Amino acid sequence: MFRDKITLKGCAAFILLAALALANGVAASPGQKRQKPPPKYALPEETVIRLRLNEKLSSKDAKAGDPFTSTVVTPVYARGVEVIPAGSVVTGSVTHVERAGRKSQAGSLNVTFTSLKLPNGVQHPINASLAASDSADNEGEVKGKSSKKRNAKFIGRGVVVGGIFNGATGAVTGGAIGAARGLIKKGEEAEVSPGTEFDIMLNRSVSLRAYP
């Protein structure tokens, strides 16, 4: 019986040692090592993104804080890698509304853009503004990729007007407003139809992974 006890103790010790060895082997197994996350690519400040409006916006009934969405038209690349595919959705909101008046200037809408949702459902916060160039055609579309300006706004007929804001009044100054005045009547509301394309510009850089 004494010999049997020794044998049982020996077996128990052997099993314990084997279990520890197995546990150590599993812990050290390459398959259990934490994999490195895929790299991120930085989109710098002033990156321009082309969008298409999804809902109608009008200075006649819009209110500050109203949300709206737009769809990315052209894929965006960072260091040659696609990080924002076409079809991504950007959410924005109205920040200021000037309603049109009979004897006043046309109505206007100031907007900002705060969120990006990729087609795979991944969301990223962004900080972006409406952007414009100094030229607008007779349909209110902004043309030309040069001379991009942030702090733009929609005015009558959905024309995008860019320029530097007067800090005291919020009024837009510069040559762009003159080009647009010939297209817009006083008292005309700023109405932007679904399907209207426009540009936004990042105010801060954002880091994104390659889109799968």
N, C-alpha and C positions, 0 to 999 in steps of 0.2 A: 504493500500500500504506500509506503514511504517513497518507493521508487516511482510509483504511479503519479504521486503528487509532484515529484521533480519533473517528470515527463510532461505533465499538464502545464506546469509553470513555464517550462522551456517552450512548449508550443505557443502559449499565450504571448511570451516575449517575442518569439519569431514572427507571429502574426502582427504584433504591434510594430515591430521594426519594418516589416514588409509594407504595412499600411503607410508608415511615415515616408518610406522611400518612394512609394507610388505617388503620394501627395506631392512630394518635392518634385518628382518627375513631371507631374501635370502642371505644377506652378511654373516650371521652367520651360514647358513646351512652347515652341515658337508660335503655335496657333493661339496661345493664350496671351501673347504680348499685345499691348494696346497699339493699334495702328494709328499712324499720323493722319490728321485730317487733311483733306485736299487743300492746296494753296489758295490764297485769296489774291485778287487783283484789284488794284486801286483805280477807280475812276476819279480823275482830278477835278478840282473846282473848275467851273466854267465849261464842263462837258455839256454839249448840246444834245438834247433828245427830242426826236420828232414824235408828236402825238396826234391822235384823231379824237375829237370830242365825242362822247357817247350820249350826253343829254343836252337839251337846249338850255342856254343861259340867257337871261334878259335882265337888264337894269330896271325893267318895269316892275318885276315882282321878286327879284332876288333879295336875299337878306344876308348880312354878314354872318358867317358861320355855316352857310349852306354848303353841303358836300356835293361833289360831282366827280365823275370818273372819265378817264381818257385811255385810249389804247395805244401802245407803242407801235409805230408804223415801220421804223427802220431798226434793225438789230444794232446793238451797241457793243463795241469791242474794247478790250483793255489789253494792250501788248499783244494784239493779234488774236486774242481769245474772246469768244462770244460770252458775255456775262448777262446781257439783257436781250432776250430774243423778241422778235416781233410777236405781238399778241399779249405781251405783258400789260398789266393794268396799273395805271398811276392814279391815285386818289388825290384830289385837291379840294380846296374850300375857298369860298368867297371871303375876302377880308374887308372890302369897302365897296359901297354902292353909291353912285351919283345918279339920281333919276333925272331924266330930261325935263326941261321946262320950256315954255313957249319963247321966252326971251333969254334963255340961258344956253350954254353949250350943250352939245349932245350928251346923252347919258354915258356912263362909264362903269366898268367893273374892274376891281383889283382882285387878284387871286394869288394863291400860294399852293405849293404841292408838297405833300408830306409823307406819302407812302407808295411803295412799289411792290406789286404782287406778281411773281413769276407764274408762268403757266403750270408749273408743278406744285403751286400752292404756297411756296416759300415767300415770306414777306420781309421787306427791309424798310426801315424808316429812311426818308430822304429829306433834304432841305433844298428846294428848288423854286425858281421864279419864272414867270412868263418872260420870254425873250423875243426880241424883234430886231430887224435890221432897219436901215434908214429908208428903205423903199417899199412901197405898197402898190399893188396893181389895182385896177378898177373893180375887182371883186373882193377887195379887202384882204388879199393874201400877201403875206410878207415874203419877199423873195431875196435870194442872195445869202450865202453862208458867211460872208464877211461882215464886219461892223456889227456883230451881235451885241445887243445891249440887254442887260437884265433890268428889273424894275419897270417892265412894260405893263400895259393894261389894254383891255378890250374897250373900244369906244363904239360909236354908232356904226351899224352894219357889220359889226364883228371885226372891224379893222384892229390890228394889233399895233399899238404905237409904243415905241421905245424911247428912252431918254433918261436923263437924271432927274429924279424927283426933287422938287423944291421942298425942303424939310418942313417948312412952316405950313404950307397949304396942301402939299401932296400933288400939286400940279405938275404935269410933264412939260419939260422945256426941250428945245432943240429942233432940228430940221424935220424930224419925222412928223411932228404934229402939223406942220404946214402942208406936208404932202397929203395928209389925210383930210384936212379941212375941205379940200376941193371935192371930196367924195361924199361928204356928210352934211346934212342940213341941220340947222339949229333945232333943238327940241327933239331930235331923233334918238330913240332908245338904243342902247347897246344890246343887240341881239346876236347871239352866236348859235348857229344851227348845228345839230348833230352831224357829224361827218366833216366838220371844219378841221383842217390840219393847222398846227402851229408848233412852235418850238418852246421848250423850256431849257433853263440853264441851271446846273447845280451850283448852289451857293457854298456847299461844303463837299469835300471829297467823300466817297463812299467805297467800302471794300466789299467785293462780291466774289463768289467762287464761279468757276467755269460752269456754264449751263450744260447739264448732261444731254 
